[in-house]
Structure formats: C-alpha cells, structure tokens
Amino acid sequence: MPFLDDVLQRPSYGWQDAQGNLIKPATIEIFREFFSRLNVFKDRKNWLPFFSWLKVACLIPFFLIFLFNFLSWWTILAAFVYSMIIMGTHGTIWHHRYCTHGAYKFKNAFWRFFTQNLTINVIPEEIYVISHHVHHAKSDQPGDPYNAQAGFLYCFLADVNHQPISRDLTEADYNRVKMLMQHTGVTANTYKQYQKWGSYVNPIYALASWLLNWSFWYLTFYLIGGHPLACSLFGAAGFWAIGVRTFNYEGHAKGKDKQRAGIDFSKKDKSINQLWPGFVAGEWHNNHHLYPKSARSGFKPHQIDLAWYYIKMMSVLGAVSSYKDYKKDFYKQHHNPYLEAKEAS
C-alpha cells in the first residue's frame, strides 16, 4: 500500500485532511489545479495531461464538421455505434481488462498491437493504468483518484488533476511502475528520461503512435465512406472521449449508496451494475469490482458483455493464449447463496 499511496502526483489540495477525511475541493480549486497542470510552459513535465486533452481538442473540429456538414441518418447511426459501442467496448477490452488487470494474455506482440489500435487512439495507457490500480486499492476512500463522493468535477477532470504518476518517484518505485506497464507494449522512459519528462511513456513514442493511428483510421474511413464517414467517426471519438470521463462518477452511484440486493454483490465500495454501460461496453462495474481480474464481467444471462465476446473470439482464433473467467465462482460464492437465503426467508 505505501507504493500506491505515493505513486500518483498529489493534488495541491491533497487527498485527505489531518483526521483522514476525504478533502472535497471547491470548484475553483479543481479548475485552478486543472489549468495549472496543463501548463506546459510552466513545467514540461505537464506534457502528458496536456497531450491527452490536445487529442480531445483536435477531435472537436471533426464533431462540428459532422454536425454542420454531414448530418444524415446514416452518419448519425455510424457515429452512435462507433462512440457508444465500438469505442466503449475497446476501452474495456484494452485499457481496462488487459492493460490494467491482465485478465488475458496475447499469443504474441502482433495481436497485442492489433487490439491496441482497433480504434482511434485517445487515452494514454499510462494515465489510465497506474491510477486504476490505485482506484481499486482505495475505492471510494481518500486517495481514490476519481472518488465520486468528492463530486462530478473531481471525477471528470481526474485524468489531469489526480491520475498522472508522481514526478519524484525513486528509481525503485519507478521500476515498479514499469512492471505494471511493461506488458502493454508502450515504450518506457529510462529513469533518467523519467526525471526529465515526468512520465513513463516517451513523448516521441506517444506522438508517433498518435499520428500513425489517426492517419491510418482517417484513410480507412475515407476509403469506405469519404469525408462524411471519416469526420463523423472522428467526431464520435471526441464525443466518447468527453463522455467516458463521466463514467466512474456514475458507476459509483454519484458517491451515494445505491447498491441493490441480488444485483450488486461487491460491498467494499459504492460501485453498481448499470444496464447501459453493461450493454454497450461490457462494463458491469460492480461485477468488475468483485472480480477485477476476470476477462468476463457479464455473469448473468441478461448481462451482455461485448468485450468478453471479443476476448473469447480471439482465444478461439488463437490470438489470445489464456484468460481468467470467474463466472462459475460468481454463481457459487455469491448468486446461488443469495437465492438460497432469499428462498429460505
């Protein structure tokens, strides 16, 4: 736990007060922290949060072009499917279940690269992965980088304010960060480079990956449906990039206790299972908190899990060499005992 206590860059307002209570910063404090950490002229180590939001800013013109020039029934349908289903499911497959939790393994680096680039590149792996380990260790407690109890903006701007790694890690702790990231295939900075840039990922690698990914997908979409399709889907990616930042606030019931008997079995936090994120992205969040390393989170018959279907398909094709599936354990340890207790009462 001490490593996870200090691995993230502490916000200026801190995580907790002297009594150990969660600090809930005022709106002005959150915005002040946000813009301070985006200022690359003040500190070049701010480059990764700036880079993350630069991508979002670059996607906004595509969304506006889609809205004012290419709006039709088929582009709306394409944008809806791409943003709500394809981008969301890919985030669950890649960032969540593989990069963070290692719920499955690829046969080789080619299939890892293939899966990584299945969609338009938006979220830096480093910002997601390390902070998500902290989120699970401190879920809904002080230090949780997107603690819903601190309010919507606390979660929405967390990728800048709370999720970047600390800039003053010891070499031993930086090596632990590397161990958590090495399976992702993202090129790591040396410790000396980390001291210069304040990040795990090298800026040159990040920039090259971004440009190559966007160039490939714009050309692909253009060849399929011209500028109308390309602008629509890039605009949809921008819509998703903003919308996904609201998920953990909603997925943890806006900081309130909304868990339901027989539906939400993980009682260690405020996570809840929701139909919409579950159906479109396989994000049955309470199930995930119950079994974070499971490649499947949709355990019940109605819990559609598109991310799991992809992983299972890749396993059948031989691209995924192994995976962890806790469905049987879920029924044995949680669902069946609940039904038996309910029937007995």
Buried (B, 14 or more C-beta within 10 A) or exposed (E): EEBBEBBBBEBEBEBEEEEEEBBBBEEEBBBBBBEBBBEBEEEEBBBBBBBBBBBBEEBBEBBEBBBEEBEEEEBBEBBBBBBBBBBBBBBBBBBBBBBBBBBBBBBEEEBBEEBBBBBBBBBBBBBBBBBBBBBBBBBBBBBBBBBBBBBBBBBBBBBBBBBBBBBEBEEEBBEBBBEBBEBBEBEBBEBEBBBEBBBBBBBEEBEEBBEEBBEEBBEEBBEEBEBBBBBBBBBBBBBBBBEBBEBBBBBBBBBEEEBEEEEBBBEEBBBBBBEEBBBBBBBBBBBBBBBBBBBBBBBBEEBBBBBBBBBBEBBEEEBBEEBBBBBEEBBEBBBEEBEEEEEEE
